Amino acid sequence: MFNVLKQIPNSRFYSSISVKDIIKTRRVGCKFLMKGWARAIRKMKDNIFVDLDDGSTYQRLQIVIPKNKIADTLSYGSSFEAHGTLVNNTNNQLEITADFITVHGQCPIQEGYPFAPRKIYQSDYVRQYLHMRPQTASFSSLLRLRNQLSIATRYRFSEDGFIEVNVPVLSSNDCEGAGELFIVKPENKNLIKSMASHKHQCPFEVFFNNQTYLTVSGQLHLECIARSLTKVFTIGPTFRAENSKSRLHLSEFYMIEAEQAFINNIEELLSVIEKTTSVVIKKLLDECSEEINIIRKVNTSSNEYDINNIMKTPYEVISYEKACNVLEKQKNFTKPVIRGKPLTKEHELFLVQYNGQKPIFIIDWPQDLKPFYAKALPNNDSLVSAVDLLCPNVGELCGGSVREDNYNVLEEKLSNIGLQKKLDWYLELRKFGNVSTAGFGIGFERFLQVLLNIQNIKDTIAFPRYPHNCKT
């Protein structure tokens, strides 16, 4: 560390505080200790003006340092602390008049530091420096808003009596049935050899006695717990081994998943989903609308939409069949809609646009398009009580269903797909104290894309994982 004064005043007279709290409390005349990074430096005749950023807010605090107290080692990007008095300057803005500063870490820009002050970079460029990306203004805002999204989600569920639970990251089942799984096995070959038996010779089975995967969803485990706690949710990592580098896919991402007992119809499930998205968005706008608006301005696109529409309920509801009717009238899709087949991203985004860039529920899906656990409609067993929520910018944001609660029907389904033995525990839930349940999952990163109009999902998470990219 490099001190700029030969004799440092007694630091016990300075209160350590964040920039966020300085702005909130505005205790002019008090002495403070500020710690952070220099994000801009302006040299005037008698003073040096430094913008201090400590990560607590998107706002920065100006530190005024007399030229005779400045250190040669202080430059853009340096970490430092300043002891000084909070004042209102002539423009009625808060600033610290420094008594002395200490540089903790130098930043030799000429040796390869990738960012320069007051310069805006394309996200593709910034993404090359994942380890330094949080140092940019826009991405530090993103990380703060990720935190606020977690807080708002927990607030929404807590207010409605949901209990947060932790579900396994390691799983023995493929909840979605798509086979897009990462297999987990020990790296230690000696361990594998010592644990192997005649029954379990495969390295994927010797540790747990069965093939084990990184989870694709916590839903099946939430169904177990909902049969005791009624309303449960989780926010956790999920993994998909899908060969896609699209702007909407990651190999590791987070899901907001919820399950509620005693729901046996799609209308009640839609109400729970609708309340979740609208309450969370409102909470975020109430708490940090300025920072949200700043990021949305940076992420302006030709397909703008009003985030306030995500709060306006009820959402439009149409069936898969009606959606196909709408799509069939359009002739300019890259791939035309085919009844009985999944909707493409292009179809989803068109339906949102058709609905005035507002959220829209698609319900009553063909059974073949949804997982085994979706319950058939009472009057048509070729369709299931499943739903996709489509939103601007991303298309599908949320998927959910009423779960099949009939033991015999589920047993037949599992038998047909060869999972009756593997999921015998899941089937057994329908045998003892059975109850109907319904639930849904919202992609955490896609939720941020909707909120902030971020085009590429890789810019919503600190360290994105996707095919051929797991370096940092």
Secondary structure, 3 states (H helix, E strand, C coil): CEECCCCCCCHHHCEECCHHHHHHHCCCCCEEEEEEEEEEEEECCCEEEEEEECCCCCCCEEEEEEHHHCCCCCCCCCEEEEEEEEEECCCCCEEEEEEEEEEEECCCHHHCCCCCCCCCCCHHHHHHHCCCHHHCHHHHHHHHHHHHHHHHHHHHHHHCCCEECCCCCEECCCCCCCCCCCEECCCCHHHHHHHCCCCCCCCCCCCCCCCEEECCCCHHHHHHHHHHHCEEEEEEEEECCCCCCCCCCCCEEEEEEEEEECCCCHHHHHHHHHHHHHHHHHHHHHHHHHHHHHHHHHCCCCCCCCHHHHCCCCCEEEEHHHHHHHHHCCCCCCCCCCCCCCCCHHHHHHHHHHCCCCCEEEEEEEHHHCCCCECEECCEEEEEEEEEEEECCCEEEEEEEEECCCHHHHHHHHHHCCCCCCCHHHHHCCCCCCCCEEEEEEEHHHHHHHHHCCCCHHHCCCCCCECCECCC
